[in-house]
């Protein structure tokens, strides 16, 4: 009994070699990557030149005094966009710094009642804790918005320059409150905290 040799294995065809990429493809990818890196560097430089993060994320603001069509203490048209505009046309001017050690000033009397003005100092700005929260806030008689727009640490109202600012808080059906914040580099606190609960009108 003879054994037959196994049949020979069929020869495998050599796999075709993949063609190299055209030269222009890696060159194009390199140009795109360089352009993206340059754009990232340029954006970072613009961010640094523009100042703090808050100056970038602040909403667009309406210049000029707010319309007076709504009664005091009610949100006026555009009340949430009353901050100083890009051209600073709605920025309150600083008064001369208030001097003296008194923390409060009492004025008025008679039928109008007694008006107290609390004095504070700060290096930069103010934060509010006011009831009612929708009370309107005026800085040197310029409406800046509602009290609840400035009631969080990331929503501080920054005064534009050193000096004194009269803060008037008004709401319909409530008695006004008034504060004076003097902005100076040597103030003990960075941000003045103004707390007030407006009393109902009698």
C-alpha positions in Angstrom: 0.0 0.0 0.0 1.5 3.2 -1.2 0.8 6.6 0.3 0.4 9.5 -2.0 2.2 12.6 -1.1 0.0 15.5 0.0 -1.1 17.8 -2.7 1.1 21.0 -2.9 -0.4 24.1 -1.2 -1.6 26.7 -3.7 0.7 29.7 -3.8 -0.5 32.8 -2.1 -0.7 35.8 -4.2 1.4 38.6 -2.7 -0.7 41.4 -1.1 -0.6 44.6 -3.0 1.5 47.3 -1.3 -0.5 50.3 -0.2 0.2 53.4 -2.1 1.8 56.2 -0.1 -0.2 59.3 0.6 0.2 62.2 -1.7 2.6 64.8 -0.3 0.0 67.5 -0.2 -2.2 65.7 2.5 0.4 65.8 5.4 1.3 69.4 4.3 -2.3 70.5 4.5 -2.8 68.8 7.9 0.3 70.6 9.2 -0.9 74.0 7.9 -4.3 73.5 9.6 -2.7 72.6 13.0 -0.4 75.6 12.8 -3.4 77.9 12.1 -5.4 76.4 15.0 -2.4 77.0 17.4 -2.0 80.6 16.2 -5.7 81.2 16.7 -5.6 79.8 20.2 -2.6 82.0 21.1 -4.3 85.1 19.6 -7.5 84.4 21.6 -5.6 84.0 24.8 -3.8 87.3 24.3 -7.1 89.1 23.6 -8.6 87.5 26.8 -5.7 88.8 28.9 -5.8 92.3 27.4 -9.6 92.6 28.0 -9.1 92.4 31.8 -11.1 90.3 34.2 -13.4 87.4 33.3 -16.4 89.5 34.5 -15.7 92.1 31.9 -16.1 89.4 29.2 -19.3 87.8 30.4 -21.3 90.9 31.4 -24.4 91.3 29.3 -24.7 94.1 26.8 -25.9 97.2 28.5 -28.3 99.9 27.6 -26.9 103.4 27.8 -28.8 106.5 29.0 -31.3 106.7 31.8 -33.9 104.0 32.1 -37.4 104.8 30.9 -39.7 106.2 33.6 -42.9 104.6 32.3 -43.2 102.1 35.3 -43.9 103.2 38.8 -41.0 103.3 41.3 -40.0 99.9 42.5 -41.4 98.1 39.5 -39.1 96.6 36.8 -38.8 99.2 34.0 -38.3 98.3 30.4 -34.7 97.0 30.1 -34.2 97.1 33.9 -32.0 94.0 33.8 -29.7 95.8 31.3 -29.2 99.1 33.0 -25.5 98.7 33.8 -23.1 101.2 32.3 -22.7 100.7 28.5 -19.6 100.2 26.5 -19.2 103.9 26.0 -19.6 104.5 29.7 -22.5 106.9 28.9 -24.5 105.5 31.9 -21.7 105.5 34.4 -22.3 107.5 37.6 -19.8 110.2 38.4 -17.9 109.9 41.7 -18.5 112.7 44.3 -15.8 114.1 46.5 -14.9 111.6 49.2 -17.1 112.0 52.4 -14.9 112.8 55.4 -15.4 112.3 59.1 -15.7 109.3 61.4 -19.5 109.2 61.7 -21.0 105.9 60.5 -24.4 107.4 60.0 -26.0 110.7 59.2 -29.6 111.6 60.4 -31.7 114.1 58.5 -35.3 115.0 57.9 -38.0 114.9 60.4 -41.6 116.1 60.6 -44.2 114.6 58.3 -41.5 113.1 56.0 -40.0 111.1 58.9 -36.3 110.8 59.8 -33.9 109.7 57.1 -30.7 107.9 58.1 -27.8 107.6 55.7 -25.3 104.8 56.6 -21.7 105.4 55.5 -19.4 102.7 54.4 -16.0 102.3 52.6 -14.8 99.8 50.1 -11.9 99.4 47.8 -13.8 98.2 44.8 -17.6 97.6 44.8 -20.8 96.7 46.7 -23.0 93.6 47.1 -26.7 93.9 48.2 -29.0 92.0 50.5 -32.3 93.9 50.2 -35.9 93.1 50.9 -37.9 93.3 48.7 -35.5 91.8 46.3 -37.0 93.7 43.3 -36.3 97.1 44.8 -34.7 99.5 42.4 -31.1 100.7 43.1 -29.8 104.1 42.2 -26.2 105.2 42.3 -25.8 109.0 42.4 -29.4 109.2 41.2 -28.6 106.9 38.2 -30.6 103.7 38.0 -28.4 100.6 37.8 -31.0 97.9 38.1 -32.8 95.7 40.7 -31.3 94.8 44.1 -31.3 91.0 43.2 -28.9 91.7 40.3 -26.2 92.4 42.8 -26.8 89.9 45.6 -24.2 87.2 44.8 -20.4 87.2 45.1 -20.1 86.9 41.3 -22.5 89.8 40.8 -20.7 92.6 42.6 -21.4 96.1 41.4 -18.0 97.7 40.7 -17.7 101.5 41.2 -16.1 103.2 38.2 -13.6 105.4 40.1 -12.5 106.4 43.6 -14.8 108.8 45.4 -18.2 108.8 47.2 -21.4 107.3 45.9 -24.9 107.8 47.3 -26.9 104.5 47.0 -30.6 105.0 47.0 -32.9 101.9 47.3 -36.6 102.4 46.3 -39.6 100.1 46.0 -43.3 101.0 45.5 -45.2 101.0 48.8 -41.9 101.1 50.9 -39.8 103.9 52.4 -36.6 104.6 50.7 -33.2 103.8 52.3 -30.0 105.6 51.5 -26.3 104.7 52.0 -23.0 106.4 51.1 -20.1 104.2 50.0 -16.7 105.9 49.7 -14.3 104.1 47.4 -10.7 104.4 48.4 -7.6 102.2 48.1 -7.0 102.3 51.8 -10.4 100.9 52.7 -10.5 97.9 55.0 -12.9 95.8 52.9 -12.8 95.0 49.2 -16.6 95.0 48.7 -19.1 96.8 50.9 -22.1 94.7 51.9 -25.4 96.7 52.1 -28.2 95.0 54.0 -31.6 96.5 54.4 -35.3 95.6 54.8 -37.4 98.4 53.5 -40.2 99.5 55.9 -43.7 99.7 54.4 -45.1 103.2 54.0 -47.7 104.2 56.5 
